[in-house]
Amino acid sequence: ALHQCCDTTLPMVTLLSLCSTAFENRALGSIWFGGERRSPLQMLYDLDQNPSSPLAEVHRQRRDLLRRTCSRLTRRQHLLRPEDLRHVLVDDAHGLLYCYVPKVACTNWKRVLLALSGRGRGDPRAIPAHEAHAPGSLPSLADFSPAEINRRLRAYLTFLFVREPFERLASAYRNKFARPYSEAFQRRYGTRIVRRLRPGARPDALAQGHDVHFAEFLGYLLDPRTRREEPFNEHWERAHTLCHPCRLRYDVVGKFETLAEDAAFVLDLVGESGLSFPAPPRPKAAAVRDQAARLFQDISPFYQRRLFDLYRMDFLLFNYSAPSYLRLR
Ligand SMILES: *[C@@H]1O[C@H](CO)[C@@H](O)[C@H](O)[C@H]1NC(C)=O
């Protein structure tokens, strides 16, 4: 396994040096097979040359902030292996790479990518969620050879969508533990959490893992044994760990908080502005924050601080400030 690991990581050195060169300096379009149509990456480049679009300016600033924060906070890093890129989905027809972060509209992005390839007669809403999530329904960058990976990283528009880290965490908890229908998660993780963190648990809780408290869920995340056993489940793994934003060059950083606008920005670059992103109406920002605040109010300042440390990179890289309801000092 080691040999294979060395073989596959070597060409990735090239990838690293590529990433540090400025977005503007890359040879554009040399590998684009889309014919007359300009690639999404070229479209973004054009927008950047002509900074009359306020939305393009927002995205330029997000990119700059990400790059600056990365160079400030990350030191020597291990090399990426193809399997580290499992979350990066590939659309060769449109020249797109999308890194999916669960709990950040990823079902709808997968639907949109499938619709772009003609599934559901081009209507994302016609594609059932289980189809969007079916393994292999969209190719992953991890399935390609290093040379093929590098070729795509150079020429394709690369994007991800992120979300305020604690709101994402609260959403994962509600979705996987606090609602009755996530039995698979409750059996797999819930029973483990109850067994480990609830002395004197009742037999039904031990067997079903159906009534995990938020504090217990956080205790599980902060328990060093958890990550020694296996990586975090993708629903609560940090976006930074899933998508390697300091190693790959992301052209667009979309945000859940401005999902509809940011999705339309990407679809414009793809030349598919007729396709409307299936963004459900957003609840008011204040309501979302209150919901998270209510979950965190019973958590001790000690846990709050450690949890903030755990998710710190996601806060910093994507310009989220520490929520005001936290008691960090
Ligand atoms: C970062 O967040 C602050 C506060 O919300 C905002 O004013 C600023 O424009 C953001 N910067 C970037 C680059 O997104």
The ligand as an SDF file (V2000), in Angstrom:
LIG
                    3D

 14 14  0  0  0  0  0  0  0  0999 V2000
  -16.3110   39.0140    5.8930 C   0  0  0  0  0  0  0  0  0  0  0  0
  -17.3700   39.2230    6.7880 O   0  0  0  0  0  0  0  0  0  0  0  0
  -17.5830   40.5720    7.1240 C   0  0  0  0  0  0  0  0  0  0  0  0
  -18.6370   40.6070    8.2320 C   0  0  0  0  0  0  0  0  0  0  0  0
  -19.7490   39.8440    7.9120 O   0  0  0  0  0  0  0  0  0  0  0  0
  -17.9830   41.3350    5.8760 C   0  0  0  0  0  0  0  0  0  0  0  0
  -18.2200   42.6830    6.1770 O   0  0  0  0  0  0  0  0  0  0  0  0
  -16.8890   41.2060    4.8500 C   0  0  0  0  0  0  0  0  0  0  0  0
  -17.2760   41.8190    3.6390 O   0  0  0  0  0  0  0  0  0  0  0  0
  -16.5810   39.7450    4.5990 C   0  0  0  0  0  0  0  0  0  0  0  0
  -15.4010   39.6460    3.7240 N   0  0  0  0  0  0  0  0  0  0  0  0
  -15.3520   38.8210    2.7030 C   0  0  0  0  0  0  0  0  0  0  0  0
  -14.1070   38.8250    1.9380 C   0  0  0  0  0  0  0  0  0  0  0  0
  -16.2780   38.1020    2.3780 O   0  0  0  0  0  0  0  0  0  0  0  0
  1  2  1  0
  1 10  1  0
  2  3  1  0
  3  4  1  0
  3  6  1  0
  4  5  1  0
  6  7  1  0
  6  8  1  0
  8  9  1  0
  8 10  1  0
 10 11  1  0
 11 12  1  0
 12 13  1  0
 12 14  2  0
M  END
$$$$
